[in-house]
Amino acid sequence: MADDGQRDRASRLRAGIVLLAVGVILLLGQITQQPLWSLLGLGILFLVAYFATREYGFLVPGGILVGLGVGLLLQVRGGADANPAVFMVPFGLGFVAIWVLDRLYSRESNWWPLVPGGALVAVGLALKQGGAALDLLETAGVWWPVILIAIGGWFLYDLYRDRSATSASEPSSRTGADEGSDSTG
């Protein structure tokens, strides 16, 4: 019973600290009239929670919010003339950071953040570079369904190949004693 009371107190303590931190970050964003700093602050708060607990559920919003916050801050500071790459590359790197931190600290292989991260960084860099990179981006914009079809086909082929290899390596369900017997008599 004492353990339940201690866990309840610890839970309430964590909840109180989180609510205080979130409230302070949001209030500072309102007072300074810089709400974009709130995104960055919340992202950092999630990352601190991740490093304290190693819970993947804190890493994902942490990486996304930090990338989004940095991207938006750079975009706003660049003014109306800022290239969209100024926003897209840091936002994409926020996703990539999720994968990097997960690999460094948990040795897991959650590769999904590389998909949106890689796409955002590639598009941002193409927008920044212009010229041939922008032409390539336009071509990819037309042909990306073919890439999805190819990847889907590869997944199905790989699944079929694994299934064929597994069934070929499994021993027969009939034993030698069963083969010589005839149940009809």
N, C-alpha and C positions, 0 to 999 in steps of 0.2 A: 504494500500500500504506500510505503514511503517513496518507492521508486516512481509510482504514478504521480505523486505530488511534486516530486522534483522535476519530472518530465514536463508536467503542466506549467510549472514556474519557468523552466527553461524555454518552453514554447512561447509563453507570454512575453518573456524578456526579448526573444528574437523578434517577435511580431512588433513589440513596442519600438525597438531599435530601427527596424525597417520602416515603420510608419513615420517615425521622427525624421529619418534621413530623407525619405521621399518627400515629406512635407517641406523640409528645409530647402531641398533642391528646387521644388516647384515654386515656393515662395520667393526664393532668390531670383528665379526666372521672371516672375511677375514684377518684383521690386525694381530690378535692373532693366526691365522691359527688353530683355534678351531671352525669349523663350527657347531659342535654339540651344542655349547653354544647358537648359533643362534636359534635353535629349542626351547630350553628352554626359551630364552628371548622372542621369538614370542608368545609362549604359555602363559607366564606371562602377556604379553601385552594384549592378548585376554581376560585373566581373569580379568585384571584391567578394560578393557572396559565393561565386563559383570557386574562387581560390580558397575560401574558408571551408567550403563543404564538398567540393569536387562534384557537385550535382550538375549534370549536363543541362538541365532545365534553366539554370542561371546563365550558362555560357551563351546559349543561342540568342536571347534578347540582348545580352551584354554586347556581343559582337555586332549585331545588327544596329543597335542604338548608337554605339560609338561610331561605327562607319557612317551611319546616316547623319549623326550630329556633326562629325568632322566635314563631311561632304556639303551639308547645308551651310555650315559656317563659312567654308571657303567660297561657296557660291555667292552668299550674301556679301562677303567682303570684296569679291570681284566685281560686284555690281551687275548692271544689265548687260555689260559687254563680256561677262565671264562665259567661257566655253563650257558647255554641259559636261565635258570631261572632268572639270574641276569637282563636280558633284559625283559623277558616276564611278570614278576610279576609287576614291576613299570608301564609298558605299560598298562596292564590290570587295575591297580589301577587308571590310568588316566581316563579310561572309568567309573569306579565305582565313581570317584570323580564328574563326570558330574551329575550322579544320585543324589549323596549326596547333592551337592550344589543346585541343582534344587529343591530338597525336602525342604531344609532348607530355601531357599530364595523366592521360588515362590509357594510352597505347591502344585506343579503340580505332576502328576504321569506319567512322561515319563520314563518308565522302560526299554526301549530298550538298554541303555548303559550297563545294567547289563548282557546282553547276551554276547557281545564280551568281556566285562571286566571279567565276571565270567569264561568264557572259557579260556582266556589268563592266568588268575591267577591260575586256576586249572591245566592247562597244565604246567605252570612254576613250580608250587609246586611239581607236579608229577615228572618232570625232575630233580628237586633238590633232592627229596627224593629217587628216584630210586626204585629198588626192586619191591615190590607188587604194589606200586603206579604206577610204569611204566607199569606193567602188566595190571592193571586196565585201564590205558590210552590206551594201545593197544587194549584191548577188546572194549572199548568205540569207538575207531576209526573204528572198524568193524561194530558195532551195532548202531551207531548214526542214520542211516536212520530209524530204527525201532522206535527210540525215536521221530523223526519228525512225523512219521505216527501216533503214539499214541497221540501226542499233537494236530495234525490236526484233528484226530477223536474226541478228547475231545472238541475242538472248535466247530465242526459241531454238536455234541450231545448237547452241551450247547446252541447253537443257536436254535436248534430244540426244546429243552425244554423250552426256553424263549418264542419262538413263540407259542408253544402249550399253555403255561400259559397265554399269552396275549390274544389269541383268545378265551380261555375259560372264561376269565374275562370280555370281551367286551359284552355290551348289544346287544341283537338281533337288526338287522336293521329294522325289522318290528315292528310297534306299535300295540297296542291292537285294535285301530280303523281300521287298515288295515286288521287285521285277520278276522273280521266279514264281510267285504265287498267283493262282487264278481263283478268284472268288466264286466263279460259276461252277467250279467243281470238278 
